[in-house]
Structures are given as structure tokens and as C-alpha cells.
Amino acid sequence: MSRPIFARIDPQAFRHNYLLCKQRAAGAKTLAIVKANAYGHGLLCCAEAVRDVADGFGLLEIGEALQLRNAGFTQPIVMLEGFFAEADLLMASEARIQVALHSDAQLGLLEMTELPAPLDVFIKLNTGMQRLGFPPERFAEVLARVRACGRVGEIGVMTHFACADAAGITPQLACFDAAVAGSGLPRSVANSAALLRNPEARYEWVRPGIVLYGGSPMPDLQSAEQIGLRPVMSFFSRIISVQDLQPGDAVGYGGLFVADKPMRIATVACGYADGYPRHAGTGTPILVNGQRTRTIGRVSMDMLCCDITGLEAGVGSLVTLWGEGLPADEVATAAGTVSYELFCALAQRVPVTSC
Ligand SMILES: *Cc1c(COP(=O)(O)O)cnc(C)c1O
């Protein structure tokens, strides 16, 4: 019998969430953002679930892009950071992978390199996040150079928002609109938060990521359930030990939690080396046999403890770390992070079922 920890991926939930995005996109094309191995869920598993309905995919690495092409996906595939060197520029052009074009280094390389086929690009503008992109005032010049190099096929224009709140995007959107006005190019600006909250920002392509996996982009304002999303990843383990505590007994490394009354606690085979956040302190929600309770003390590498006082539970009981019945957003909030990070951190050593 192996260690009783596992994750389950629900491709039908991914499909449900994608179709919900498409509906919210109201006619805009929907690029499914599947970077970072589909936010830790498995690239091909998720892509397969939407093979017949997906308008396109967005990711980072040429290797992942080619994996999709080789698996027969014919939709647009966009590398959101573009190419990093001549080798991936050539491969992208050959496999008809579209690239974000965000820097002078990339533009220079594009101008210098003979390509096997025209390259599709999304010119990326920096409208205020200060991470990637050309200054908006250079848009006309960059576009002219892209056209003049004679190596480019489809041209789109994109930007990325720094703020998830509905009003927060306004200055960036105004800046983008002013820069690209009249260009007639396909535009892409909306991430999950903007797709849900800013219908004025849908344009031709929306780029939802976290909502496809059932996470809320703004859990303090709207839960995943309120949005109508279903969790795609459920993370489970089992109780491997039970301890009865007397008042004054301290639990785990550092003895951070001290019982103030008689308690029964359980040790669960899941720790930070499995991807459970170490910063999740006492009180983080957790399910034991479907019953909601709280973690106790510090998360260790391979184990964590939870309170089972008064619960129907013992060695072997099923524990839900997050997923079905316990939104990852709640665990993330308790750990001072976001569901994105929990999903991406699911460790290699955790067996995944369903895909
Ligand atoms: C990751 C990413 C997205 C998706 O963001 P979510 O908040 O997960 O919806 C969209 N666009 C770009 C450029 C990204 O890097």
C-alpha cells in the first residue's frame, strides 16, 4: 500500500468552466490559458477536454506549444512571452505558433532571421503593469517594422492588466485604446477578472486562466461558486495517526499550537513537499470524511495535523485538502496566497488520477 495521497482532475469541470467563459465572452474568441502545465492540472488532459470547442490556447514554452500541435490541436496557440532565442522563433514559425512580441530584442531577432513560414504575432503593449511590452507611443513604429520585415502573418495587439478590480483597469484600458485606435487589428486584453467584470474589455480575444480551473480571480468579492465555476482539481489524503491531547500538550514543530482542553487530533499524510502551503496556519479549513474542521499547528514536509475532536474519523479516513466541497480559494486565503499558487505547487510526487 503506497502513501495514501492523491489528486483527482475532473476534465468535465474544466470543459464546463471553459464553456461558461465562452458564454461570458459573448462572441469574443476565448483563448484558454494553459501555461504552467495548465496551472498544475496537466496540459493535455485539460486541452483534450475542450478539443472540439476551444478557440485557442495560451502558454509560455515552445515545448508545451509543440506538445499541443503534435497532439493534433489545430487552433491558434499563443506563446504569451513570445520567443526567447532564434531556435524557438524558428520552431514557432514552422509549427504556426503565434507569439507575443514585447521587446526590442525580439523585434530585432525577427527582423534578422529568415523564417520557414510567416510568423503570427501579438504585439504586446505595456499600458501600466511595467513587466512586458512596448511603450504605447511606439505602437505605430513597431507595427510598421513588423509589417516591413515581410515575415509576419496574422497580427494582433494585446496588453495585460495589473489590477483585478473592475475600476482598476480603466487607466490601462484607456491607454491601450488610445494607442491602437483605428488599427483594425484583433485586440486581446481581458484576463479572468476582466472577463467577468469588464464587458467593455472583451474585444476580439479574451484570455481566461484561473477561472478555467475553478478558482475565483477575486475571491474576496465573488466566490467560484457564485460565478458558477466547478473545481477541476481535488486534492485528497488520509489520516495515518490519531493522538489524544491533554491541556498543555503542544503540537508539531515549534509547538505553535497548545491544547487548552482535551482534544483528539489526526495526522494527515500531506505536507509542504506535496504542495500544501506551509504558511497555512492553525485554523485553515480542511474536510475529514466530508466534515469541515481546521488544521492545527505548523505544516511539516510530509504531514499536517487537524482537529477531529467530536468527529466521526479515524486512521484511514479520507481528507480533502481542497477541491470538491472545499474551495481552494478558502485554503489559499487562510495561507495568505491565491489558488493559482496552490494549483501550480501540486508536487510531482502526488499521483494524479483521471487523466
Ligand atoms: C496568465 C495570464 C492570463 C490569465 O490570467 P488569469 O488571471 O489566470 O485569468 C492572461 N494573460 C496573460 C498574458 C497571462 O500571462
The ligand as an SDF file (V2000), in Angstrom:
LIG
                    3D

 15 15  0  0  0  0  0  0  0  0999 V2000
   -1.6400   34.1310  -17.0060 C   0  0  0  0  0  0  0  0  0  0  0  0
   -2.1330   35.0990  -17.9940 C   0  0  0  0  0  0  0  0  0  0  0  0
   -3.5090   35.2700  -18.2090 C   0  0  0  0  0  0  0  0  0  0  0  0
   -4.5710   34.5820  -17.3750 C   0  0  0  0  0  0  0  0  0  0  0  0
   -4.6920   35.2260  -16.1390 O   0  0  0  0  0  0  0  0  0  0  0  0
   -5.8260   34.7550  -15.0950 P   0  0  0  0  0  0  0  0  0  0  0  0
   -5.7440   35.7540  -14.0050 O   0  0  0  0  0  0  0  0  0  0  0  0
   -5.4140   33.3870  -14.6410 O   0  0  0  0  0  0  0  0  0  0  0  0
   -7.0900   34.7530  -15.8320 O   0  0  0  0  0  0  0  0  0  0  0  0
   -3.9030   36.1070  -19.2310 C   0  0  0  0  0  0  0  0  0  0  0  0
   -2.9960   36.7670  -19.9840 N   0  0  0  0  0  0  0  0  0  0  0  0
   -1.6680   36.6470  -19.7830 C   0  0  0  0  0  0  0  0  0  0  0  0
   -0.7180   37.4030  -20.6430 C   0  0  0  0  0  0  0  0  0  0  0  0
   -1.1890   35.8130  -18.7850 C   0  0  0  0  0  0  0  0  0  0  0  0
    0.1250   35.6930  -18.5920 O   0  0  0  0  0  0  0  0  0  0  0  0
  1  2  1  0
  2  3  1  0
  2 14  2  0
  3  4  1  0
  3 10  2  0
  4  5  1  0
  5  6  1  0
  6  7  2  0
  6  8  1  0
  6  9  1  0
 10 11  1  0
 11 12  2  0
 12 13  1  0
 12 14  1  0
 14 15  1  0
M  END
$$$$
